């Protein structure tokens, strides 16, 4: 079962959960599309500048999809700000 973690503004949308990935969701691009369809408000947060995904504690960089599976920890975080 994939473990999902949500940080920052993503926590307003969903608490962390674990579940098997649906058929056809095997990379980061398909996952983000599925979550946009599954959770109301996810797409708006995902489209914000600075939103990031990490797979097994490694940030997904660039637009090339990263392979994911049911044994992965997948985290979503909004942009960090300091001050």
C-alpha positions as CSV (number, residue, x, y, z in Angstrom):
1,X,0.0,0.0,0.0
2,X,1.4,3.4,-0.9
3,X,1.7,5.8,2.0
4,X,0.6,9.4,1.3
5,X,1.7,12.4,3.3
6,X,0.3,16.0,2.9
7,X,2.1,19.1,4.2
8,X,1.4,22.8,4.2
9,X,-1.8,23.8,2.4
10,X,-2.3,20.2,1.2
11,X,-3.2,19.2,4.8
12,X,-6.4,21.2,4.4
13,X,-7.4,18.9,1.6
14,X,-6.6,15.5,3.1
15,X,-4.9,13.9,6.0
16,X,-2.3,11.3,5.2
17,X,-3.7,8.0,4.1
18,X,-2.5,4.6,2.8
19,X,-4.1,2.8,-0.1
20,X,-3.3,0.8,-3.1
21,X,-2.7,2.8,-6.3
22,X,-5.5,2.5,-8.8
23,X,-4.9,0.6,-12.1
24,X,-3.0,2.8,-14.5
25,X,-1.4,5.0,-11.9
26,X,2.3,4.0,-12.1
27,X,4.1,7.3,-12.3
28,X,4.0,10.8,-10.7
29,X,2.1,12.4,-13.6
30,X,-0.7,9.8,-13.5
31,X,-0.8,10.1,-9.7
32,X,-1.2,13.9,-9.6
33,X,-4.0,13.6,-12.2
34,X,-5.7,11.0,-10.2
35,X,-5.4,13.1,-7.0
36,X,-6.8,16.1,-8.8
37,X,-9.9,14.1,-9.7
38,X,-10.2,12.5,-6.3
39,X,-9.8,15.4,-3.8
40,X,-11.7,18.6,-4.1
41,X,-9.2,21.4,-4.0
42,X,-6.1,19.3,-4.7
43,X,-5.7,20.7,-8.3
44,X,-5.8,24.3,-7.1
45,X,-3.0,23.6,-4.6
46,X,-1.0,21.5,-7.1
47,X,-1.0,24.3,-9.6
48,X,0.3,26.9,-7.2
49,X,3.9,27.9,-7.7
50,X,6.3,26.0,-5.5
51,X,4.1,22.9,-4.9
52,X,6.3,19.8,-4.8
53,X,6.0,16.0,-4.7
54,X,8.5,13.7,-3.1
55,X,8.8,10.0,-3.6
56,X,10.6,8.1,-0.8
57,X,11.9,11.4,0.6
58,X,13.4,12.5,-2.8
59,X,11.9,15.5,-4.4
60,X,10.5,15.0,-7.9
61,X,12.3,17.6,-10.1
62,X,11.4,18.6,-13.6
63,X,8.5,17.4,-15.7
64,X,9.7,13.9,-16.4
65,X,7.4,11.4,-14.6
66,X,8.9,9.3,-11.8
67,X,7.9,5.7,-11.5
68,X,5.8,4.9,-8.3
69,X,4.4,1.8,-6.8
70,X,2.5,0.5,-3.8
71,X,5.6,0.3,-1.6
72,X,6.4,4.0,-1.9
73,X,6.0,6.9,0.4
74,X,4.6,9.8,-1.5
75,X,4.5,13.3,0.0
76,X,3.0,16.6,-1.3
77,X,4.0,19.9,0.1
78,X,3.1,23.5,-0.7
79,X,5.7,26.2,-1.2
80,X,7.7,27.0,2.0
81,X,8.1,30.5,3.1
82,X,10.4,32.1,5.6
83,X,10.6,35.3,7.3
